[in-house]
Amino acid sequence: MKKTSTRLADGRELLYFDSRDDTVRDAVDRRPLDPVATSAEIRRDPLLGDSVAIASHRQGRTYHPPADECPLCPSRDGRLSEIPASDYDVVVFENRFPSLAGGSGRCEVVCFTSDHDASFADLDEDRVALVLEAWTDRTAELAELPQVEQVFCFENRGAEIGVTLGHPHGQIYGYPFVTPRTELMLRSAAEYRESTGRNLFDDVVERELADGARVVLTGEHWVALVPYAAHWPYEVHLYPRRRVPDLRALDDAARTEFPQLYLELLRRFDRIFGEGEPPTPYIAAWHQAPFSEPGREDFGLHLELFTIRRTSGKLKFLAGSESGMSVFINDVPPETAAERLREVASE
């Protein structure tokens, strides 16, 4: 893997990740761009104790452009984009419309392929391995920034999720604080450690493997399961069998096996609702330990993959109970979801 760093016309950093070590990246961004100006700020809610990013400049971000004006495609045929090169493997660059910026963190965009019409599930295993290297690199680099406490790598897929650019891509957020969901997991893990002397993440995986009803897919180094109290209609958590706090700590064996298992999960998601159905919208989210929080070593890295589609043509909306009280109501029993995800396995 070769990593090349360059700068866009407005000063933002762009990184090429190439599978070939002899790839040369010397294309220059020729767009007449003004420096990026953001109004992002973090406000803390005194009642809930959580933080909200206020980012009014994002109202002007690119919104559903036609394919021939996609800013994530390579620059070619006289049309200039966010990526100066005429082709690429994987690219990461600072978001032009960040939710977090400066002393309030950092937001980056990850382009998985130069093919506008592809999806992550269309990638080959070598490309997925390269994406994993990029996620790991960015976790390591952002961990060195004093304003970043936690790194969140994720992909939103589908207009139903709220995606405004159709090109296959994800994002990386460097938060200046510990996110609320992570705080809850850390608290649960600490309470479990105090009461049992054991690790919560290890025991959850062991219990699911012993039960088997909600296990979707297993490998030598990874386990995919539907959680006992799944929040979403179809939700899978992918755990490395050897618990680690973040992507940097994965060993070579886990890295080698990941592409095969993850691609299989994504392809099963697209088959959940049967032939002739549109691609399944989903969110894929890496949960990593914060860098300086007590209990970091008890945290278990995992990826959460879920869809808001509950059945053909119908979405799960976050209505009164979920949005107002943070109490989820799931229409699909987790055991039923796991059984369906086993039924649609690749032959």
Secondary structure, 3 states (H helix, E strand, C coil): CEEEEEECCCCCEEEEEECCCCCCCCCCCCCCCCCCCCCCEEEECCCCCCEEEECHHHHHCCCCCCHHHCCCCECECCECCCECCCCCCEEEEECCCCCCCHHHCEEEEEECCCCCCCCHHHCCHHHHHHHHHHHHHHHHHHHCCCCCCEEEEEEEECHHHCCCCCCCEEEEEEECCCCHHHHHHHHHHHHHHHHHCCCHHHHHHHHHHHHCCCEEEECCCEEEECCCCCCCCEEEEEEECCCCCCHHHCCHHHHHHHHHHHHHHHHHHCCCCCCCCCCCCEEEEEECCCCCCCCHHHCCCEEEEEECEEECCEECCCCHHHHHHCCCCCCCCHHHHHHHHHHCCCC
